[in-house]
């Protein structure tokens, strides 16, 4: 993607996640716009650029949330790698199955985070966390990703985001 798009993502990601998505909260569950954007970056660019973007976005979120530095960076890097591999040839950006893959990525990241908290902090109510928080957020993030992908399916928007060297592959 173009460097100015990455700059906009970095500068606006935390404020958008914190303020724009608060009104969209359903029962205390908000979609993860950073994960949806990372998935789209992976589909548009490729595995290497998407995994680097994922690590950067994850580290930015770790710093913004005062969490353990690096944990989200690692999981987001792996999700970027997966989305980049999907975008290479396995799936089209217009495919409706993208929302299912995005929801699965969100679900796996939530499960990994819950298991990490279980190891580090001890007793974590994994079942209630899975049913009450992780699964609804995964579904909600998948739906948000479908809306964003529908908006981006216009070729003019995609060509404005993607560098010319990557456009030849699309």
N, C-alpha and C positions, 0 to 999 in steps of 0.2 A: 504494500500500500504506500501511498505517498507519505513523506515525512510529516507534512502539515496535518494530515489526518491523524497520525499517531500523536502528535502534539495536542490536538484537540481532544482526543480520547483521554490522554493523561491529565489534562487540565480540567476536564469536565466530568470525569468518571465518578469521583467521590461525591461532588455536589449533586449530580443527577441521581445517583443511587440513594443519597440521603434525603433529598428534598422532593424530587419529582415523583419518586415511587412511593412516598409516604401516603398520598391520597389513594394509591392503587392497592393498598394493603387490605387483604381479606383475612380477617381473623388473626391479625398479627403476622401474617405471612406475606412477604413481598417477593416479587420475581427478582432474579439476579441479572441485572442488565449487563454487568461486566462479563459474565459467562456467555450471555447471548452474543455480545459483541465479539468476544474471543472466538466463538464458534464461527461466526460470519467471517472474521479475519482468516481463520483457517481454511474455509471454503474458497475464499478469494485469492489467497496467496500461495500457500503450500506449507509443508510440515516444518521446515526449518524456521521460516519467518514467524509462523504461528506459534511455535513453541517458545521462541524468544519473546514474542509479544505476550504470551501467557505468563511467562516467568516475570516479566516486567509489570504486568497488570496485577499479578498475585502479590508481588512485593509491595506495590503501591497500596493495595488493600490491606496487607499486613501492617504497614506503617500507619495507615489511616485508622485502623481499628485497634491499635496497640496490642495486637496479638503476637503470637510466636512468629518471629521473622523467618520467613522461608517456607513455612508449611503450605500456605496457599500458593506461593510461587511454584512449588514443585507440582502440586496437583493441577494448577492452571497450565503449566508447561506441558504436562502430559495430555491434557485435554486439547490444547492447541495442536500438539503433534497428531493426535487422533483426528481432529477436524481437518487438519491439513492433508492427511492421508486420504480421508474421505473425499475431499475436494479435488484431489489429483486425478481421479478417474472413476471412483466408485459411485459417486452421487452427484447429481446436478443441483445447482443452487435453487432451482424452481421446484424441486421434488418435495412433495408433502411429507415425506418421511424424515425430513430434517428436524421437524419439531419433536419427533420420537427420539431421534439420536441425541438432540440437545437435552431433552428431559432425562434420558439415560445417563448422559454425562453429569448432569446436575445431581441425579440420584447417587451415582457412584462417588462423586466428590463429597456429598453429604454423609454417606456411609463411612468413607475414609476418615473424614473429620470426626465423626462420632466415635469411631474405633480409636483414633488417636487420643481423643479426650478420655476415653475409657482407660487407656494405658497410662496416660500421664496423671490424670486426676483421680482415678479410682472409680468408684461407683457412679455410673452414668445410666439413667433410665433409657436404655437403647431402644426398647420396643415403643415406648410412648414418644420418644424423640423421632423415631422413624415414621410412625403413623401421624403424629400431630404436627411435625415441622418439616422433615426432610422430603417426604413424598409429596405433600401439597406444594412445597416450593419448587420441586422438580417439575411438576405438571404446569405450574404457573410460569416458570421460566421457559418451558417448551412452547407454551402458547404465546408468550412475548416474542420469542425467537421467530415463530411463524409469522407474526405480524410484521416484525422488522424485515424478514426475508421477503415477504410480499411487497413491502415498500421498496426494497432494494432490487427486486426482480426486473425493474425497468433498466434497460441497458445504459441509458444516459447516466443514471446514478452510479452504476457499477464502473463505467468508464471514468467517471470523475474521481472515484476512490482509488482505483488500481493504477500502479505505475505502468508505463508503456511496455517495459520489458516483460511484465507479467500478463498484460492484455493480450499478447499474441497467443498465449496458451488458452485463453478463454475463447 
